[in-house]
Amino acid sequence: MPPRKSKNKTTPSSTFILSAAVVFVTLLTIFSNPAGGGSPLDFLAQGISRAEKFSSSLSNPSNPEGSSSLSGGGSGLGSNTAGQEALTVHFIDVGQADSIFIQSGDHCMLIDAGNNDDGEALVRYLQEQQVERLDYVIGSHPHEDHIGGLDDVINNFAIETILMPPKAHTTKSFEDVIDALEARQLSITFPEPGKTYTLGPAEFTLLGPLKDYEEDLNNWSIALILSNGIHSFFFGGDIEAAAEADILSAYPYGLKTDVLKLSHHGSSTSSSEAFLEALSPSFAVASCGAGNSYGHPHQEVLTALQDRHIQLYRTDRQGTILVTSQDGRLTWQTEKGD
């Protein structure tokens, strides 16, 4: 996790955003071929179209064209009540990194893939869950502790949709992901804030990134709410207070969440007072490594959770953590006990 940047502009022009997105698509065109063997020009045209939609959504984030808006209610995702099939979220213990595997009926998705050294173990974990195909794979942002093992996942499983933000990174970890995409003839879908995707009986809605955060990669993280109509879960990669504020401004309603995956491993740069108040979760999960040098989760966050009676689970102390929503109940399992 590189040092945080203190500089953050919040009012970029849509032209710059579109240009940055097109540059990213061009980079992908150089390194990879589109699915189905189409020409690079076709892929670039598709990418420009996605970039234009992305830029348009940033100029009107509360109701982007062609997307569904959030609504009120406990789940934060409208009135979908199809929740009889189990929705299980695995917060996989990958040390000071992130990897979240989600099962909804017969459908699966993965958010992040730990560090480079976690790739093989993560593939084994997914195989133990009888995974052969992933409906969605999300690389929240291009830091190594989130996409390090993503190339191994791409190389070992059939994947329908890969979501990553339109932000390239000049690292070997990022290049490895691009190489894996090329080998499997896969392309990247850029996030459109406000758009909802179906995952079996559940669904998830993309909330961000909402702006051009320049070189502040943490705030470029894809943020989303997942719901089965009964319980909801918030995932935000490493977003910090600035991106949290942008999300609260763009979506003033419908953010109430049952389970909050603490952004940035429980750092005090995230989980602001306003954000915790808006989401009002009953549970939180910190994905962090034992004795990590950053001191995550930070005491300020622990105190804020305690003051709000939010129960915390931690991978550094409890190992891999599973939570299942079924029959109106949340059931927790931890690898190392309570």
Secondary structure, 3 states (H helix, E strand, C coil): CCCCCCCCCCCCCHHHHHHHHHHHHHHHHHHCCCHHHCCHHHHHHHHHHHHHHHHHHHHCCCCCCCCCCCCCCCCCCCCCCCCCCCEEEEECCCCCCCCEEEEECCEEEEECCCCHHHHHHHHHHHHHCCCCEEEEEECCCCCHHHHCCHHHHHHHCEEEEEECCCCCCCCHHHHHHHHHHHHHCCCCECCCCCCEEEECCEEEEEEECCCCCCCCHHHHCCEEEEECCCCEEEECCCCCHHHHHHHHHHCCCCCCCCEEECHHHHCCCCCCHHHHHHHCCCEEEECCCCCCCCCCCCHHHHHHHHHCCCEEEEHHHHCCEEEEEECCEEEEEECCCC
